[in-house]
Amino acid sequence: HRLKLVPDSCTTPYSVEMALKKYIPEARVAASHYHLLLHGRYTCTARNPKCQTCGLQTVCKEFAKRKG
């Protein structure tokens, strides 16, 4: 949700998956899941996101909001 890849109305893992599948080719779904999971685990963490070192700053609306 922080990256705004899915709308706020997606509140369950299943609804997030369905929303993302609209934009990710079927052949890339598994790899994309893995990459998003690792991004959330190590970079975009819930308590202390590492925004300054994130490679997705240019597309992250949360980064833009925090930046000022």
Backbone as a printed PyTorch tensor [residue, N CA C, xyz], in Angstrom:
tensor([[[  0.8170,  -1.1990,   0.0000],
         [  0.0000,   0.0000,   0.0000],
         [  0.8550,   1.2550,   0.0000]],

        [[  1.9940,   1.2040,   0.6350],
         [  2.8440,   2.3860,   0.7040],
         [  3.2920,   2.8440,  -0.6740]],

        [[  3.5130,   1.9090,  -1.5840],
         [  3.9140,   2.2610,  -2.9490],
         [  2.7270,   2.6700,  -3.8190]],

        [[  1.5290,   2.4600,  -3.3020],
         [  0.2870,   2.7770,  -4.0310],
         [  0.1560,   1.9500,  -5.3160]],

        [[  0.6140,   0.7010,  -5.2390],
         [  0.4490,  -0.2100,  -6.3700],
         [ -0.9720,  -0.7550,  -6.4290]],

        [[ -1.6390,  -0.7530,  -5.2970],
         [ -3.0280,  -1.2240,  -5.2280],
         [ -3.8470,  -0.1870,  -4.4680]],

        [[ -5.1490,  -0.1250,  -4.7200],
         [ -5.9720,   0.8520,  -4.0050],
         [ -6.1290,   0.4850,  -2.5230]],

        [[ -6.4770,   1.4630,  -1.7190],
         [ -6.6690,   1.2450,  -0.2860],
         [ -7.7970,   0.2600,   0.0010]],

        [[ -8.6880,   0.0710,  -0.9760],
         [ -9.8050,  -0.8600,  -0.7830],
         [ -9.3440,  -2.3220,  -0.7580]],

        [[ -8.1370,  -2.5940,  -1.1830],
         [ -7.5830,  -3.9540,  -1.1250],
         [ -7.0860,  -4.1910,   0.2970]],

        [[ -7.8500,  -4.9430,   1.0470],
         [ -7.5210,  -5.1390,   2.4620],
         [ -7.1200,  -6.5610,   2.8160]],

        [[ -7.1970,  -7.4730,   1.8640],
         [ -6.8070,  -8.8520,   2.1320],
         [ -5.6900,  -9.2440,   1.1670]],

        [[ -4.8750, -10.2220,   1.5340],
         [ -3.8340, -10.6730,   0.6130],
         [ -4.4010, -11.0770,  -0.7530]],

        [[ -5.5650, -11.7100,  -0.7500],
         [ -6.1720, -12.1460,  -2.0070],
         [ -6.5540, -10.9480,  -2.8780]],

        [[ -7.1520,  -9.9190,  -2.2870],
         [ -7.5520,  -8.7560,  -3.0790],
         [ -6.3280,  -8.0130,  -3.6220]],

        [[ -5.2440,  -7.9750,  -2.8460],
         [ -4.0080,  -7.3590,  -3.3290],
         [ -3.4610,  -8.1600,  -4.4990]],

        [[ -3.4590,  -9.4700,  -4.3690],
         [ -2.9730, -10.3340,  -5.4490],
         [ -3.7740, -10.1200,  -6.7280]],

        [[ -5.0860, -10.0700,  -6.6080],
         [ -5.9270,  -9.8810,  -7.7920],
         [ -5.6890,  -8.5090,  -8.4360]],

        [[ -5.4900,  -7.4970,  -7.6280],
         [ -5.2340,  -6.1600,  -8.1660],
         [ -3.8960,  -6.1060,  -8.8930]],

        [[ -2.8880,  -6.7350,  -8.3170],
         [ -1.5710,  -6.7340,  -8.9470],
         [ -1.5400,  -7.5520, -10.2360]],

        [[ -2.3150,  -8.6270, -10.2810],
         [ -2.3250,  -9.4760, -11.4730],
         [ -2.8540,  -8.7540, -12.7110]],

        [[ -3.5530,  -7.6550, -12.5080],
         [ -4.0380,  -6.8730, -13.6460],
         [ -2.8840,  -6.2340, -14.4000]],

        [[ -1.7700,  -6.0140, -13.7270],
         [ -0.6460,  -5.2890, -14.3070],
         [  0.6040,  -6.1360, -14.5320]],

        [[  0.6500,  -7.3070, -13.9240],
         [  1.8320,  -8.1550, -14.0230],
         [  1.5310,  -9.3410, -14.9310]],

        [[  2.3520,  -9.5420, -15.9600],
         [  2.1400, -10.6950, -16.8440],
         [  2.2030, -12.0100, -16.0570]],

        [[  1.3900, -12.9560, -16.4390],
         [  1.2870, -14.2370, -15.7290],
         [  2.6480, -14.8920, -15.5100]],

        [[  3.5180, -14.8070, -16.4930],
         [  4.8370, -15.4370, -16.3870],
         [  5.7180, -14.7690, -15.3320]],

        [[  5.3750, -13.5620, -14.9160],
         [  6.1910, -12.8120, -13.9580],
         [  5.5690, -12.7320, -12.5600]],

        [[  4.3940, -13.3060, -12.3640],
         [  3.6890, -13.1840, -11.0840],
         [  4.5120, -13.7540,  -9.9330]],

        [[  5.0490, -14.9380, -10.0670],
         [  5.8030, -15.5650,  -8.9730],
         [  7.0480, -14.7530,  -8.6300]],

        [[  7.7970, -14.3410,  -9.6280],
         [  9.0140, -13.5610,  -9.3890],
         [  8.6660, -12.2040,  -8.7800]],

        [[  7.6040, -11.5910,  -9.2640],
         [  7.1920, -10.2920,  -8.7420],
         [  6.7920, -10.4050,  -7.2800]],

        [[  6.0870, -11.4620,  -6.9470],
         [  5.6860, -11.6980,  -5.5560],
         [  6.9290, -11.7810,  -4.6670]],

        [[  7.8920, -12.5380,  -5.1100],
         [  9.1250, -12.7300,  -4.3610],
         [  9.8510, -11.3890,  -4.1700]],

        [[  9.9610, -10.6090,  -5.2390],
         [ 10.6680,  -9.3300,  -5.1640],
         [  9.9380,  -8.3250,  -4.2730]],

        [[  8.6240,  -8.2710,  -4.3610],
         [  7.8590,  -7.3580,  -3.5040],
         [  7.9550,  -7.7700,  -2.0400]],

        [[  7.9480,  -9.0650,  -1.7910],
         [  8.0810,  -9.5670,  -0.4280],
         [  9.4340,  -9.1670,   0.1650]],

        [[ 10.5020,  -9.3620,  -0.5880],
         [ 11.8300,  -8.9900,  -0.0970],
         [ 11.9640,  -7.4780,   0.0710]],

        [[ 11.3590,  -6.7290,  -0.8240],
         [ 11.4000,  -5.2710,  -0.7100],
         [ 10.7370,  -4.8280,   0.6000]],

        [[  9.6050,  -5.4160,   0.9100],
         [  8.9170,  -5.0850,   2.1510],
         [  9.6510,  -5.5610,   3.3920]],

        [[ 10.3570,  -6.6380,   3.2680],
         [ 11.0610,  -7.1950,   4.4210],
         [ 12.3390,  -6.4260,   4.7590]],

        [[ 13.0520,  -5.9720,   3.7300],
         [ 14.3660,  -5.3850,   3.9760],
         [ 14.4800,  -3.8860,   3.6830]],

        [[ 13.6270,  -3.3400,   2.8370],
         [ 13.7530,  -1.9260,   2.4800],
         [ 12.5640,  -1.1140,   2.9750]],

        [[ 11.3910,  -1.5100,   2.5890],
         [ 10.1820,  -0.7550,   2.9100],
         [  9.5140,  -1.3620,   4.1470]],

        [[ 10.2540,  -1.3660,   5.2360],
         [  9.7680,  -2.0020,   6.4570],
         [  8.6840,  -1.1520,   7.1130]],

        [[  7.8360,  -1.7700,   7.8960],
         [  6.6940,  -1.0780,   8.4850],
         [  7.1130,   0.0030,   9.4750]],

        [[  8.0380,  -0.2880,  10.3400],
         [  8.3920,   0.6590,  11.4010],
         [  9.4680,   1.6560,  11.0110]],

        [[ 10.3810,   1.2430,  10.1650],
         [ 11.5050,   2.1150,   9.8180],
         [ 11.8750,   1.9300,   8.3460]],

        [[ 11.0500,   2.4570,   7.4260],
         [ 11.3590,   2.2740,   6.0150],
         [ 12.6590,   2.9890,   5.6410]],

        [[ 13.4420,   2.3520,   4.7980],
         [ 14.7310,   2.9010,   4.3810],
         [ 14.5470,   3.6560,   3.0610]],

        [[ 13.7650,   4.7050,   3.1160],
         [ 13.3940,   5.4740,   1.9190],
         [ 14.6010,   6.0640,   1.2060]],

        [[ 15.6060,   6.4730,   1.9470],
         [ 16.7600,   7.1370,   1.3350],
         [ 17.5790,   6.1980,   0.4490]],

        [[ 17.4780,   4.8890,   0.6790],
         [ 18.2490,   3.9370,  -0.1240],
         [ 17.3700,   3.1280,  -1.0620]],

        [[ 16.0960,   3.4430,  -1.1160],
         [ 15.1430,   2.6760,  -1.9170],
         [ 15.2860,   2.9950,  -3.4050]],

        [[ 15.2580,   1.9780,  -4.2140],
         [ 15.3380,   2.1420,  -5.6610],
         [ 14.0150,   2.5310,  -6.2980]],

        [[ 12.9530,   2.6050,  -5.5150],
         [ 11.6310,   2.9300,  -6.0600],
         [ 11.1730,   4.3350,  -5.6790]],

        [[ 12.0930,   5.1830,  -5.2720],
         [ 11.7490,   6.5390,  -4.8610],
         [ 10.9760,   7.3030,  -5.9340]],

        [[ 11.3280,   7.1220,  -7.1780],
         [ 10.7090,   7.9010,  -8.2550],
         [  9.2460,   7.5490,  -8.4790]],

        [[  8.8180,   6.3780,  -8.0390],
         [  7.4230,   5.9770,  -8.2260],
         [  6.6450,   5.8880,  -6.9180]],

        [[  7.3230,   6.1310,  -5.8160],
         [  6.6900,   5.9750,  -4.5010],
         [  6.0460,   7.2760,  -4.0470]],

        [[  4.7450,   7.2690,  -3.9210],
         [  4.0240,   8.4540,  -3.4690],
         [  4.2860,   8.7260,  -1.9910]],

        [[  4.5250,   7.7090,  -1.2290],
         [  4.8480,   7.8750,   0.1910],
         [  6.1960,   8.5860,   0.3500]],

        [[  7.1710,   8.2480,  -0.4710],
         [  8.4610,   8.9180,  -0.4220],
         [  8.2930,  10.4090,  -0.7420]],

        [[  7.5220,  10.7070,  -1.7520],
         [  7.2800,  12.0970,  -2.1330],
         [  6.6040,  12.8580,  -0.9920]],

        [[  5.6760,  12.1990,  -0.3110],
         [  4.9680,  12.8310,   0.8040],
         [  5.9090,  13.0870,   1.9760]],

        [[  6.7750,  12.1260,   2.2820],
         [  7.7150,  12.2640,   3.3930],
         [  8.7870,  13.3110,   3.0810]],

        [[  9.1500,  13.3740,   1.8200],
         [ 10.1910,  14.2880,   1.3850],
         [  9.7710,  15.7460,   1.5610]],

        [[  8.4880,  15.9630,   1.4300],
         [  8.0030,  17.2980,   1.6790],
         [  7.3520,  17.8830,   0.5130]]])
